[in-house]
C-alpha cells in the first residue's frame, strides 16, 4: 500500500516533527542516560558530578514544561 500525504507549508514542518518524534525521544533518552552515568559511575570530581546532576535536573524541568516523560 502506498500513501501520499500533501501538506501546506505550515503543516509540513509540524508533520516532519511528528515523523521524527521517535528519533528525538531516542536522542533525549541517550543524553539522559549519559548524564546519569556521569553522575553515578564516572570518575569525576564532586563539582563535576554536581554540574551533570544540575544539567539532568534542567533537562527534566524542560521536559516537564512540555508534558514529556521519557519513561512513557
N, CA, C, O and CB atoms as a CASP TS submission, in Angstrom:
PFRMAT TS
TARGET T0000
AUTHOR 0000-0000-0000
METHOD Language model
MODEL 1
PARENT N/A
ATOM      1  N   UNK     1       0.849  -1.168   0.000  1.00  0.00           N
ATOM      2  CA  UNK     1       0.000   0.000   0.000  1.00  0.00           C
ATOM      3  C   UNK     1       0.899   1.238   0.000  1.00  0.00           C
ATOM      4  O   UNK     1       1.897   1.291   0.719  1.00  0.00           O
ATOM      5  CB  UNK     1      -0.968  -0.006   1.224  1.00  0.00           C
ATOM      6  N   UNK     2       0.546   2.201  -0.789  1.00  0.00           N
ATOM      7  CA  UNK     2       1.265   3.458  -0.853  1.00  0.00           C
ATOM      8  C   UNK     2       0.328   4.576  -0.446  1.00  0.00           C
ATOM      9  O   UNK     2      -0.815   4.646  -0.900  1.00  0.00           O
ATOM     10  CB  UNK     2       1.841   3.702  -2.266  1.00  0.00           C
ATOM     11  N   UNK     3       0.821   5.445   0.410  1.00  0.00           N
ATOM     12  CA  UNK     3       0.025   6.584   0.862  1.00  0.00           C
ATOM     13  C   UNK     3       0.787   7.851   0.504  1.00  0.00           C
ATOM     14  O   UNK     3       1.991   7.949   0.743  1.00  0.00           O
ATOM     15  CB  UNK     3      -0.268   6.512   2.407  1.00  0.00           C
ATOM     16  N   UNK     4       0.093   8.802  -0.061  1.00  0.00           N
ATOM     17  CA  UNK     4       0.698  10.085  -0.392  1.00  0.00           C
ATOM     18  C   UNK     4       0.038  11.147   0.474  1.00  0.00           C
ATOM     19  O   UNK     4      -1.185  11.288   0.489  1.00  0.00           O
ATOM     20  CB  UNK     4       0.547  10.417  -1.916  1.00  0.00           C
ATOM     21  N   UNK     5       0.856  11.876   1.181  1.00  0.00           N
ATOM     22  CA  UNK     5       0.361  12.965   2.019  1.00  0.00           C
ATOM     23  C   UNK     5       0.801  14.286   1.416  1.00  0.00           C
ATOM     24  O   UNK     5       1.942  14.431   0.977  1.00  0.00           O
ATOM     25  CB  UNK     5       0.869  12.829   3.480  1.00  0.00           C
ATOM     26  N   UNK     6      -0.101  15.239   1.397  1.00  0.00           N
ATOM     27  CA  UNK     6       0.232  16.566   0.891  1.00  0.00           C
ATOM     28  C   UNK     6      -0.024  17.561   2.019  1.00  0.00           C
ATOM     29  O   UNK     6      -1.081  17.564   2.649  1.00  0.00           O
ATOM     30  CB  UNK     6      -0.606  16.926  -0.398  1.00  0.00           C
ATOM     31  N   UNK     7       0.983  18.406   2.251  1.00  0.00           N
ATOM     32  CA  UNK     7       0.893  19.380   3.328  1.00  0.00           C
ATOM     33  C   UNK     7       1.155  20.772   2.792  1.00  0.00           C
ATOM     34  O   UNK     7       1.927  20.969   1.854  1.00  0.00           O
ATOM     35  CB  UNK     7       1.878  19.044   4.451  1.00  0.00           C
ATOM     36  N   UNK     8       0.488  21.734   3.417  1.00  0.00           N
ATOM     37  CA  UNK     8       0.830  23.128   3.169  1.00  0.00           C
ATOM     38  C   UNK     8       2.122  23.436   3.912  1.00  0.00           C
ATOM     39  O   UNK     8       2.627  22.598   4.659  1.00  0.00           O
ATOM     40  CB  UNK     8      -0.322  24.088   3.614  1.00  0.00           C
ATOM     41  N   UNK     9       2.656  24.635   3.710  1.00  0.00           N
ATOM     42  CA  UNK     9       3.931  24.988   4.355  1.00  0.00           C
ATOM     43  C   UNK     9       3.870  24.857   5.869  1.00  0.00           C
ATOM     44  O   UNK     9       4.790  24.305   6.474  1.00  0.00           O
ATOM     45  CB  UNK     9       4.326  26.408   3.988  1.00  0.00           C
ATOM     46  N   UNK    10       2.807  25.352   6.493  1.00  0.00           N
ATOM     47  CA  UNK    10       2.700  25.295   7.955  1.00  0.00           C
ATOM     48  C   UNK    10       2.561  23.860   8.448  1.00  0.00           C
ATOM     49  O   UNK    10       3.193  23.473   9.431  1.00  0.00           O
ATOM     50  CB  UNK    10       1.508  26.125   8.433  1.00  0.00           C
ATOM     51  N   UNK    11       1.752  23.089   7.781  1.00  0.00           N
ATOM     52  CA  UNK    11       1.523  21.710   8.207  1.00  0.00           C
ATOM     53  C   UNK    11       2.746  20.830   7.980  1.00  0.00           C
ATOM     54  O   UNK    11       2.973  19.880   8.730  1.00  0.00           O
ATOM     55  CB  UNK    11       0.330  21.128   7.472  1.00  0.00           C
ATOM     56  N   UNK    12       3.536  21.137   6.951  1.00  0.00           N
ATOM     57  CA  UNK    12       4.690  20.307   6.623  1.00  0.00           C
ATOM     58  C   UNK    12       5.684  20.254   7.784  1.00  0.00           C
ATOM     59  O   UNK    12       6.147  19.172   8.144  1.00  0.00           O
ATOM     60  CB  UNK    12       5.379  20.834   5.363  1.00  0.00           C
ATOM     61  N   UNK    13       6.018  21.398   8.372  1.00  0.00           N
ATOM     62  CA  UNK    13       7.001  21.399   9.466  1.00  0.00           C
ATOM     63  C   UNK    13       6.459  20.650  10.680  1.00  0.00           C
ATOM     64  O   UNK    13       7.211  19.959  11.367  1.00  0.00           O
ATOM     65  CB  UNK    13       7.373  22.847   9.860  1.00  0.00           C
ATOM     66  N   UNK    14       5.166  20.781  10.948  1.00  0.00           N
ATOM     67  CA  UNK    14       4.573  20.045  12.068  1.00  0.00           C
ATOM     68  C   UNK    14       4.562  18.543  11.790  1.00  0.00           C
ATOM     69  O   UNK    14       4.817  17.740  12.687  1.00  0.00           O
ATOM     70  CB  UNK    14       3.143  20.543  12.340  1.00  0.00           C
ATOM     71  N   UNK    15       4.268  18.169  10.553  1.00  0.00           N
ATOM     72  CA  UNK    15       4.254  16.752  10.197  1.00  0.00           C
ATOM     73  C   UNK    15       5.661  16.157  10.280  1.00  0.00           C
ATOM     74  O   UNK    15       5.827  15.036  10.759  1.00  0.00           O
ATOM     75  CB  UNK    15       3.678  16.561   8.783  1.00  0.00           C
ATOM     76  N   UNK    16       6.664  16.888   9.824  1.00  0.00           N
ATOM     77  CA  UNK    16       8.044  16.388   9.891  1.00  0.00           C
ATOM     78  C   UNK    16       8.479  16.215  11.339  1.00  0.00           C
ATOM     79  O   UNK    16       9.179  15.255  11.659  1.00  0.00           O
ATOM     80  CB  UNK    16       9.008  17.345   9.160  1.00  0.00           C
ATOM     81  N   UNK    17       8.081  17.115  12.210  1.00  0.00           N
ATOM     82  CA  UNK    17       8.394  16.983  13.627  1.00  0.00           C
ATOM     83  C   UNK    17       7.739  15.726  14.193  1.00  0.00           C
ATOM     84  O   UNK    17       8.360  14.990  14.959  1.00  0.00           O
ATOM     85  CB  UNK    17       7.933  18.231  14.406  1.00  0.00           C
ATOM     86  N   UNK    18       6.498  15.485  13.821  1.00  0.00           N
ATOM     87  CA  UNK    18       5.800  14.282  14.292  1.00  0.00           C
ATOM     88  C   UNK    18       6.474  13.017  13.764  1.00  0.00           C
ATOM     89  O   UNK    18       6.597  12.032  14.492  1.00  0.00           O
ATOM     90  CB  UNK    18       4.322  14.312  13.858  1.00  0.00           C
ATOM     91  N   UNK    19       6.906  13.034  12.517  1.00  0.00           N
ATOM     92  CA  UNK    19       7.577  11.867  11.935  1.00  0.00           C
ATOM     93  C   UNK    19       8.903  11.578  12.636  1.00  0.00           C
ATOM     94  O   UNK    19       9.318  10.423  12.731  1.00  0.00           O
ATOM     95  CB  UNK    19       7.817  12.084  10.436  1.00  0.00           C
ATOM     96  N   UNK    20       9.563  12.623  13.125  1.00  0.00           N
ATOM     97  CA  UNK    20      10.864  12.457  13.781  1.00  0.00           C
ATOM     98  C   UNK    20      10.752  12.290  15.292  1.00  0.00           C
ATOM     99  O   UNK    20      11.774  12.209  15.973  1.00  0.00           O
ATOM    100  CB  UNK    20      11.745  13.641  13.474  1.00  0.00           C
ATOM    101  N   UNK    21       9.557  12.236  15.822  1.00  0.00           N
ATOM    102  CA  UNK    21       9.361  12.182  17.272  1.00  0.00           C
ATOM    103  C   UNK    21      10.078  10.993  17.909  1.00  0.00           C
ATOM    104  O   UNK    21      10.669  11.137  18.979  1.00  0.00           O
ATOM    105  CB  UNK    21       7.877  12.116  17.593  1.00  0.00           C
ATOM    106  N   UNK    22      10.037   9.844  17.283  1.00  0.00           N
ATOM    107  CA  UNK    22      10.711   8.668  17.830  1.00  0.00           C
ATOM    108  C   UNK    22      12.210   8.865  17.922  1.00  0.00           C
ATOM    109  O   UNK    22      12.828   8.502  18.922  1.00  0.00           O
ATOM    110  CB  UNK    22      10.410   7.451  16.985  1.00  0.00           C
ATOM    111  N   UNK    23      12.794   9.438  16.886  1.00  0.00           N
ATOM    112  CA  UNK    23      14.234   9.701  16.887  1.00  0.00           C
ATOM    113  C   UNK    23      14.590  10.740  17.947  1.00  0.00           C
ATOM    114  O   UNK    23      15.601  10.604  18.637  1.00  0.00           O
ATOM    115  CB  UNK    23      14.698  10.178  15.498  1.00  0.00           C
ATOM    116  N   UNK    24      13.767  11.771  18.077  1.00  0.00           N
ATOM    117  CA  UNK    24      14.020  12.794  19.089  1.00  0.00           C
ATOM    118  C   UNK    24      13.936  12.206  20.497  1.00  0.00           C
ATOM    119  O   UNK    24      14.730  12.559  21.368  1.00  0.00           O
ATOM    120  CB  UNK    24      13.025  13.950  18.939  1.00  0.00           C
ATOM    121  N   UNK    25      12.987  11.324  20.713  1.00  0.00           N
ATOM    122  CA  UNK    25      12.877  10.646  22.002  1.00  0.00           C
ATOM    123  C   UNK    25      14.146   9.853  22.272  1.00  0.00           C
ATOM    124  O   UNK    25      14.669   9.878  23.386  1.00  0.00           O
ATOM    125  CB  UNK    25      11.640   9.719  22.035  1.00  0.00           C
ATOM    126  N   UNK    26      14.643   9.151  21.264  1.00  0.00           N
ATOM    127  CA  UNK    26      15.869   8.378  21.421  1.00  0.00           C
ATOM    128  C   UNK    26      17.062   9.243  21.789  1.00  0.00           C
ATOM    129  O   UNK    26      17.875   8.854  22.627  1.00  0.00           O
ATOM    130  CB  UNK    26      16.166   7.626  20.155  1.00  0.00           C
ATOM    131  N   UNK    27      17.173  10.404  21.177  1.00  0.00           N
ATOM    132  CA  UNK    27      18.264  11.331  21.482  1.00  0.00           C
ATOM    133  C   UNK    27      18.175  11.791  22.931  1.00  0.00           C
ATOM    134  O   UNK    27      19.175  11.792  23.649  1.00  0.00           O
ATOM    135  CB  UNK    27      18.231  12.545  20.531  1.00  0.00           C
ATOM    136  N   UNK    28      16.988  12.181  23.355  1.00  0.00           N
ATOM    137  CA  UNK    28      16.811  12.639  24.742  1.00  0.00           C
ATOM    138  C   UNK    28      17.092  11.512  25.727  1.00  0.00           C
ATOM    139  O   UNK    28      17.717  11.731  26.765  1.00  0.00           O
ATOM    140  CB  UNK    28      15.385  13.180  24.956  1.00  0.00           C
ATOM    141  N   UNK    29      16.629  10.303  25.404  1.00  0.00           N
ATOM    142  CA  UNK    29      16.863   9.145  26.272  1.00  0.00           C
ATOM    143  C   UNK    29      18.361   8.883  26.409  1.00  0.00           C
ATOM    144  O   UNK    29      18.866   8.697  27.516  1.00  0.00           O
ATOM    145  CB  UNK    29      16.146   7.889  25.715  1.00  0.00           C
ATOM    146  N   UNK    30      19.067   8.869  25.277  1.00  0.00           N
ATOM    147  CA  UNK    30      20.506   8.617  25.294  1.00  0.00           C
ATOM    148  C   UNK    30      21.255   9.693  26.080  1.00  0.00           C
ATOM    149  O   UNK    30      22.176   9.386  26.838  1.00  0.00           O
ATOM    150  CB  UNK    30      21.045   8.544  23.866  1.00  0.00           C
ATOM    151  N   UNK    31      20.858  10.950  25.898  1.00  0.00           N
ATOM    152  CA  UNK    31      21.512  12.042  26.622  1.00  0.00           C
ATOM    153  C   UNK    31      21.273  11.917  28.119  1.00  0.00           C
ATOM    154  O   UNK    31      22.195  12.109  28.912  1.00  0.00           O
ATOM    155  CB  UNK    31      21.007  13.401  26.120  1.00  0.00           C
ATOM    156  N   UNK    32      20.051  11.599  28.510  1.00  0.00           N
ATOM    157  CA  UNK    32      19.742  11.415  29.928  1.00  0.00           C
ATOM    158  C   UNK    32      20.547  10.251  30.509  1.00  0.00           C
ATOM    159  O   UNK    32      21.063  10.348  31.623  1.00  0.00           O
ATOM    160  CB  UNK    32      18.233  11.170  30.123  1.00  0.00           C
ATOM    161  N   UNK    33      20.654   9.163  29.767  1.00  0.00           N
ATOM    162  CA  UNK    33      21.440   8.019  30.240  1.00  0.00           C
ATOM    163  C   UNK    33      22.907   8.387  30.392  1.00  0.00           C
ATOM    164  O   UNK    33      23.555   7.961  31.348  1.00  0.00           O
ATOM    165  CB  UNK    33      21.296   6.835  29.281  1.00  0.00           C
ATOM    166  N   UNK    34      23.436   9.166  29.471  1.00  0.00           N
ATOM    167  CA  UNK    34      24.824   9.605  29.561  1.00  0.00           C
ATOM    168  C   UNK    34      25.027  10.474  30.805  1.00  0.00           C
ATOM    169  O   UNK    34      25.996  10.299  31.543  1.00  0.00           O
ATOM    170  CB  UNK    34      25.230  10.380  28.289  1.00  0.00           C
ATOM    171  N   UNK    35      24.105  11.406  31.027  1.00  0.00           N
ATOM    172  CA  UNK    35      24.198  12.248  32.227  1.00  0.00           C
ATOM    173  C   UNK    35      24.143  11.390  33.492  1.00  0.00           C
ATOM    174  O   UNK    35      24.903  11.613  34.434  1.00  0.00           O
ATOM    175  CB  UNK    35      23.059  13.297  32.244  1.00  0.00           C
ATOM    176  N   UNK    36      23.247  10.417  33.506  1.00  0.00           N
ATOM    177  CA  UNK    36      23.117   9.521  34.661  1.00  0.00           C
ATOM    178  C   UNK    36      24.428   8.783  34.923  1.00  0.00           C
ATOM    179  O   UNK    36      24.870   8.673  36.067  1.00  0.00           O
ATOM    180  CB  UNK    36      21.974   8.507  34.435  1.00  0.00           C
ATOM    181  N   UNK    37      25.040   8.286  33.865  1.00  0.00           N
ATOM    182  CA  UNK    37      26.315   7.581  34.014  1.00  0.00           C
ATOM    183  C   UNK    37      27.404   8.498  34.561  1.00  0.00           C
ATOM    184  O   UNK    37      28.231   8.074  35.367  1.00  0.00           O
ATOM    185  CB  UNK    37      26.755   6.997  32.674  1.00  0.00           C
ATOM    186  N   UNK    38      27.402   9.755  34.121  1.00  0.00           N
ATOM    187  CA  UNK    38      28.399  10.708  34.611  1.00  0.00           C
ATOM    188  C   UNK    38      28.226  10.975  36.102  1.00  0.00           C
ATOM    189  O   UNK    38      29.202  11.127  36.837  1.00  0.00           O
ATOM    190  CB  UNK    38      28.309  12.021  33.831  1.00  0.00           C
ATOM    191  N   UNK    39      26.977  11.030  36.534  1.00  0.00           N
ATOM    192  CA  UNK    39      26.692  11.296  37.952  1.00  0.00           C
ATOM    193  C   UNK    39      27.015  10.075  38.810  1.00  0.00           C
ATOM    194  O   UNK    39      27.619  10.209  39.875  1.00  0.00           O
ATOM    195  CB  UNK    39      25.215  11.697  38.140  1.00  0.00           C
ATOM    196  N   UNK    40      26.619   8.892  38.358  1.00  0.00           N
ATOM    197  CA  UNK    40      26.728   7.702  39.199  1.00  0.00           C
ATOM    198  C   UNK    40      28.051   6.959  39.086  1.00  0.00           C
ATOM    199  O   UNK    40      28.556   6.447  40.085  1.00  0.00           O
ATOM    200  CB  UNK    40      25.633   6.771  38.866  1.00  0.00           C
ATOM    201  N   UNK    41      28.614   6.892  37.902  1.00  0.00           N
ATOM    202  CA  UNK    41      29.714   5.961  37.683  1.00  0.00           C
ATOM    203  C   UNK    41      31.034   6.573  37.227  1.00  0.00           C
ATOM    204  O   UNK    41      32.084   5.951  37.389  1.00  0.00           O
ATOM    205  CB  UNK    41      29.298   4.977  36.698  1.00  0.00           C
ATOM    206  N   UNK    42      31.004   7.763  36.666  1.00  0.00           N
ATOM    207  CA  UNK    42      32.231   8.349  36.124  1.00  0.00           C
ATOM    208  C   UNK    42      33.164   8.756  37.263  1.00  0.00           C
ATOM    209  O   UNK    42      32.725   9.162  38.340  1.00  0.00           O
ATOM    210  CB  UNK    42      31.906   9.571  35.229  1.00  0.00           C
ATOM    211  N   UNK    43      34.431   8.637  36.998  1.00  0.00           N
ATOM    212  CA  UNK    43      35.428   9.043  37.986  1.00  0.00           C
ATOM    213  C   UNK    43      35.721  10.525  37.793  1.00  0.00           C
ATOM    214  O   UNK    43      36.744  10.914  37.231  1.00  0.00           O
ATOM    215  CB  UNK    43      36.734   8.192  37.860  1.00  0.00           C
ATOM    216  N   UNK    44      34.799  11.324  38.273  1.00  0.00           N
ATOM    217  CA  UNK    44      34.909  12.776  38.164  1.00  0.00           C
ATOM    218  C   UNK    44      34.816  13.379  39.559  1.00  0.00           C
ATOM    219  O   UNK    44      34.423  12.716  40.519  1.00  0.00           O
ATOM    220  CB  UNK    44      33.804  13.358  37.230  1.00  0.00           C
ATOM    221  N   UNK    45      35.180  14.628  39.644  1.00  0.00           N
ATOM    222  CA  UNK    45      35.132  15.315  40.933  1.00  0.00           C
ATOM    223  C   UNK    45      33.677  15.527  41.359  1.00  0.00           C
ATOM    224  O   UNK    45      32.755  15.455  40.547  1.00  0.00           O
ATOM    225  CB  UNK    45      35.880  16.671  40.858  1.00  0.00           C
ATOM    226  N   UNK    46      33.502  15.789  42.649  1.00  0.00           N
ATOM    227  CA  UNK    46      32.163  16.088  43.159  1.00  0.00           C
ATOM    228  C   UNK    46      31.571  17.302  42.462  1.00  0.00           C
ATOM    229  O   UNK    46      30.368  17.344  42.205  1.00  0.00           O
ATOM    230  CB  UNK    46      32.204  16.321  44.671  1.00  0.00           C
ATOM    231  N   UNK    47      32.406  18.292  42.153  1.00  0.00           N
ATOM    232  CA  UNK    47      31.924  19.501  41.480  1.00  0.00           C
ATOM    233  C   UNK    47      31.415  19.166  40.079  1.00  0.00           C
ATOM    234  O   UNK    47      30.376  19.671  39.655  1.00  0.00           O
ATOM    235  CB  UNK    47      33.044  20.564  41.404  1.00  0.00           C
ATOM    236  N   UNK    48      32.148  18.315  39.363  1.00  0.00           N
ATOM    237  CA  UNK    48      31.703  17.920  38.023  1.00  0.00           C
ATOM    238  C   UNK    48      30.408  17.117  38.093  1.00  0.00           C
ATOM    239  O   UNK    48      29.506  17.326  37.282  1.00  0.00           O
ATOM    240  CB  UNK    48      32.794  17.102  37.314  1.00  0.00           C
ATOM    241  N   UNK    49      30.309  16.211  39.042  1.00  0.00           N
ATOM    242  CA  UNK    49      29.087  15.431  39.192  1.00  0.00           C
ATOM    243  C   UNK    49      27.906  16.333  39.516  1.00  0.00           C
ATOM    244  O   UNK    49      26.792  16.099  39.049  1.00  0.00           O
ATOM    245  CB  UNK    49      29.257  14.374  40.280  1.00  0.00           C
ATOM    246  N   UNK    50      28.154  17.370  40.323  1.00  0.00           N
ATOM    247  CA  UNK    50      27.079  18.314  40.656  1.00  0.00           C
ATOM    248  C   UNK    50      26.595  19.044  39.403  1.00  0.00           C
ATOM    249  O   UNK    50      25.399  19.295  39.250  1.00  0.00           O
ATOM    250  CB  UNK    50      27.562  19.335  41.715  1.00  0.00           C
ATOM    251  N   UNK    51      27.526  19.385  38.505  1.00  0.00           N
ATOM    252  CA  UNK    51      27.147  20.062  37.260  1.00  0.00           C
ATOM    253  C   UNK    51      26.315  19.120  36.397  1.00  0.00           C
ATOM    254  O   UNK    51      25.274  19.516  35.873  1.00  0.00           O
ATOM    255  CB  UNK    51      28.405  20.543  36.483  1.00  0.00           C
ATOM    256  N   UNK    52      26.766  17.871  36.246  1.00  0.00           N
ATOM    257  CA  UNK    52      25.997  16.894  35.466  1.00  0.00           C
ATOM    258  C   UNK    52      24.597  16.712  36.046  1.00  0.00           C
ATOM    259  O   UNK    52      23.617  16.636  35.305  1.00  0.00           O
ATOM    260  CB  UNK    52      26.729  15.541  35.425  1.00  0.00           C
ATOM    261  N   UNK    53      24.507  16.644  37.364  1.00  0.00           N
ATOM    262  CA  UNK    53      23.204  16.475  38.011  1.00  0.00           C
ATOM    263  C   UNK    53      22.314  17.682  37.762  1.00  0.00           C
ATOM    264  O   UNK    53      21.116  17.539  37.519  1.00  0.00           O
ATOM    265  CB  UNK    53      23.375  16.251  39.517  1.00  0.00           C
ATOM    266  N   UNK    54      22.904  18.871  37.824  1.00  0.00           N
ATOM    267  CA  UNK    54      22.129  20.092  37.573  1.00  0.00           C
ATOM    268  C   UNK    54      21.622  20.113  36.128  1.00  0.00           C
ATOM    269  O   UNK    54      20.482  20.506  35.880  1.00  0.00           O
ATOM    270  CB  UNK    54      22.988  21.352  37.860  1.00  0.00           C
ATOM    271  N   UNK    55      22.455  19.697  35.183  1.00  0.00           N
ATOM    272  CA  UNK    55      22.027  19.633  33.787  1.00  0.00           C
ATOM    273  C   UNK    55      20.897  18.629  33.634  1.00  0.00           C
ATOM    274  O   UNK    55      19.922  18.888  32.927  1.00  0.00           O
ATOM    275  CB  UNK    55      23.207  19.259  32.868  1.00  0.00           C
ATOM    276  N   UNK    56      21.023  17.479  34.296  1.00  0.00           N
ATOM    277  CA  UNK    56      19.972  16.455  34.219  1.00  0.00           C
ATOM    278  C   UNK    56      18.660  16.976  34.798  1.00  0.00           C
ATOM    279  O   UNK    56      17.592  16.737  34.235  1.00  0.00           O
ATOM    280  CB  UNK    56      20.406  15.178  34.964  1.00  0.00           C
ATOM    281  N   UNK    57      18.738  17.679  35.910  1.00  0.00           N
ATOM    282  CA  UNK    57      17.537  18.262  36.509  1.00  0.00           C
ATOM    283  C   UNK    57      16.902  19.290  35.569  1.00  0.00           C
ATOM    284  O   UNK    57      15.678  19.359  35.453  1.00  0.00           O
ATOM    285  CB  UNK    57      17.875  18.916  37.862  1.00  0.00           C
ATOM    286  N   UNK    58      17.730  20.078  34.909  1.00  0.00           N
ATOM    287  CA  UNK    58      17.200  21.078  33.967  1.00  0.00           C
ATOM    288  C   UNK    58      16.551  20.393  32.767  1.00  0.00           C
ATOM    289  O   UNK    58      15.516  20.845  32.279  1.00  0.00           O
ATOM    290  CB  UNK    58      18.325  22.031  33.491  1.00  0.00           C
ATOM    291  N   UNK    59      17.153  19.310  32.293  1.00  0.00           N
ATOM    292  CA  UNK    59      16.549  18.536  31.210  1.00  0.00           C
ATOM    293  C   UNK    59      15.159  18.074  31.614  1.00  0.00           C
ATOM    294  O   UNK    59      14.208  18.216  30.845  1.00  0.00           O
ATOM    295  CB  UNK    59      17.432  17.327  30.841  1.00  0.00           C
ATOM    296  N   UNK    60      15.034  17.520  32.819  1.00  0.00           N
ATOM    297  CA  UNK    60      13.738  17.044  33.284  1.00  0.00           C
ATOM    298  C   UNK    60      12.752  18.190  33.509  1.00  0.00           C
ATOM    299  O   UNK    60      11.550  18.019  33.304  1.00  0.00           O
ATOM    300  CB  UNK    60      13.907  16.252  34.565  1.00  0.00           C
ATOM    301  N   UNK    61      13.244  19.347  33.926  1.00  0.00           N
ATOM    302  CA  UNK    61      12.357  20.506  34.095  1.00  0.00           C
ATOM    303  C   UNK    61      11.793  20.913  32.731  1.00  0.00           C
ATOM    304  O   UNK    61      10.594  21.157  32.594  1.00  0.00           O
ATOM    305  CB  UNK    61      13.121  21.705  34.758  1.00  0.00           C
ATOM    306  N   UNK    62      12.674  20.984  31.720  1.00  0.00           N
ATOM    307  CA  UNK    62      12.229  21.362  30.375  1.00  0.00           C
ATOM    308  C   UNK    62      11.250  20.338  29.810  1.00  0.00           C
ATOM    309  O   UNK    62      10.236  20.703  29.214  1.00  0.00           O
ATOM    310  CB  UNK    62      13.432  21.510  29.436  1.00  0.00           C
ATOM    311  N   UNK    63      11.552  19.072  29.995  1.00  0.00           N
ATOM    312  CA  UNK    63      10.637  18.017  29.524  1.00  0.00           C
ATOM    313  C   UNK    63       9.277  18.174  30.202  1.00  0.00           C
ATOM    314  O   UNK    63       8.237  18.094  29.548  1.00  0.00           O
ATOM    315  CB  UNK    63      11.225  16.597  29.809  1.00  0.00           C
ATOM    316  N   UNK    64       9.294  18.396  31.508  1.00  0.00           N
ATOM    317  CA  UNK    64       8.046  18.551  32.265  1.00  0.00           C
ATOM    318  C   UNK    64       7.223  19.738  31.796  1.00  0.00           C
ATOM    319  O   UNK    64       5.995  19.668  31.734  1.00  0.00           O
ATOM    320  CB  UNK    64       8.347  18.701  33.737  1.00  0.00           C
ATOM    321  N   UNK    65       7.908  20.831  31.463  1.00  0.00           N
ATOM    322  CA  UNK    65       7.198  22.015  30.967  1.00  0.00           C
ATOM    323  C   UNK    65       6.421  21.709  29.686  1.00  0.00           C
ATOM    324  O   UNK    65       5.385  22.316  29.414  1.00  0.00           O
ATOM    325  CB  UNK    65       8.188  23.157  30.716  1.00  0.00           C
ATOM    326  N   UNK    66       6.929  20.775  28.919  1.00  0.00           N
ATOM    327  CA  UNK    66       6.291  20.411  27.659  1.00  0.00           C
ATOM    328  C   UNK    66       5.460  19.141  27.770  1.00  0.00           C
ATOM    329  O   UNK    66       4.991  18.610  26.764  1.00  0.00           O
ATOM    330  CB  UNK    66       7.333  20.239  26.587  1.00  0.00           C
ATOM    331  N   UNK    67       5.280  18.658  28.991  1.00  0.00           N
ATOM    332  CA  UNK    67       4.451  17.475  29.207  1.00  0.00           C
ATOM    333  C   UNK    67       5.049  16.185  28.657  1.00  0.00           C
ATOM    334  O   UNK    67       4.323  15.267  28.277  1.00  0.00           O
ATOM    335  CB  UNK    67       3.116  17.691  28.592  1.00  0.00           C
ATOM    336  N   UNK    68       6.374  16.124  28.617  1.00  0.00           N
ATOM    337  CA  UNK    68       7.057  14.955  28.062  1.00  0.00           C
ATOM    338  C   UNK    68       7.696  14.151  29.196  1.00  0.00           C
ATOM    339  O   UNK    68       8.373  14.704  30.062  1.00  0.00           O
ATOM    340  CB  UNK    68       8.133  15.384  27.018  1.00  0.00           C
ATOM    341  N   UNK    69       7.469  12.844  29.173  1.00  0.00           N
ATOM    342  CA  UNK    69       8.124  11.936  30.099  1.00  0.00           C
ATOM    343  C   UNK    69       8.878  10.902  29.284  1.00  0.00           C
ATOM    344  O   UNK    69       8.306  10.275  28.392  1.00  0.00           O
ATOM    345  CB  UNK    69       7.097  11.260  31.062  1.00  0.00           C
ATOM    346  N   UNK    70      10.141  10.720  29.576  1.00  0.00           N
ATOM    347  CA  UNK    70      10.943   9.760  28.810  1.00  0.00           C
ATOM    348  C   UNK    70      10.536   8.321  29.083  1.00  0.00           C
ATOM    349  O   UNK    70      10.763   7.447  28.246  1.00  0.00           O
ATOM    350  CB  UNK    70      12.415   9.938  29.127  1.00  0.00           C
ATOM    351  N   UNK    71       9.944   8.063  30.231  1.00  0.00           N
ATOM    352  CA  UNK    71       9.604   6.689  30.617  1.00  0.00           C
ATOM    353  C   UNK    71       8.272   6.214  30.061  1.00  0.00           C
ATOM    354  O   UNK    71       7.919   5.049  30.244  1.00  0.00           O
ATOM    355  CB  UNK    71       9.579   6.575  32.110  1.00  0.00           C
ATOM    356  N   UNK    72       7.531   7.071  29.395  1.00  0.00           N
ATOM    357  CA  UNK    72       6.204   6.680  28.897  1.00  0.00           C
ATOM    358  C   UNK    72       6.294   5.663  27.804  1.00  0.00           C
ATOM    359  O   UNK    72       5.269   5.229  27.277  1.00  0.00           O
ATOM    360  CB  UNK    72       5.448   7.879  28.398  1.00  0.00           C
TER
END
